[in-house]
Amino acid sequence: MSEEIRAEMVANVWKVVAGVGDTVAEGDTLVILESMKMEIPVLAEAGGTVGELAVNEGDVVQEGDLIAVID
């Protein structure tokens, strides 16, 4: 079963940490968002393999936008 990771707020994608095909554990950082000069890590909610990464560094995400899919 796949787990979709979505943005919780409007923010800029400051850094992409994980890539497609990477194995991640629950709690690993996938990307780091920046909002109001604060860095907000987006964490894997389950362990698995990053099957899709829907953002790139410099992108702007809106609340609810897809960031990644963990397979």
C-alpha angles and dihedrals in degrees: 000000000000124000118212116212113205135187115262094201145010106280147138119259100242100175136003108216104173128047136204109285094025117132112231135184126219107282097024116136114251101176137350118231125201123212127162090351091303123120113224118190117216108215133205108254091203138016121258142087124317101245098174135014111196099184139062131202109280095028121129115227128199125214108284097019116142113255103171145341120226115204 
